[in-house]
Each structure stands twice: as structure tokens, then as C-alpha cells.
Amino acid sequence: MATAGDAMEMAHPGADGPLGRYIVVKALEDGVTLMGLTRGRETRSHHSERLDRGEVLVAQFTELTAAMKVRGRAEILTDVGRVVSGEI
């Protein structure tokens, strides 16, 4: 079974530093919201997506995107591991 790190290496071989890194988000319920947050002096939301159960989004950190916020129950894979949001 592939790990999150394997998935990241396959998606973008040799990605180093904060740019070029990917996350994979799979919605575990309808209405999961993802927000891309900016870099710089003030953190602002610059993009949002809504996913329904079973939908998957692959997102990349860029010069503009410093962080991503996930609201709702979702499985999130990164090069540093796996986390499930919205667990009680």
C-alpha cells in the first residue's frame, strides 16, 4: 500500500521547500469546504472549493498559497502524513 509520502513523490518528483508541495483531500461527507490562504503581511482567503462525499481535490502550494483550511469531515494526505478532519 502506498503512503502519503509515496503519493507526493509520484505526484511531483523532487519537490523541495514550501513550493511545489501537494495535498490530497477526499471529502467524507457532503459540503466539505477548502480555502486557500495567502502568504504575506495579511493572511487572506483567496480561493475556496466545495466538495461532496467521495470527491477528491489535489491542491498545490504556490507562491500565493501558504496554507489551506479544511472545514468538514475529510481525509487529507500530505507528504508528512495523513489526517482526518472533523473527527469527534
Secondary structure, 3 states (H helix, E strand, C coil): CCCHHHHHHHHCCCCCCCCCCEEEEEECCCCEEEEEEECCCCCCEEEEEEECCCCEEEEECCCCEEEEEEECCEEEEECCEEEEECCC
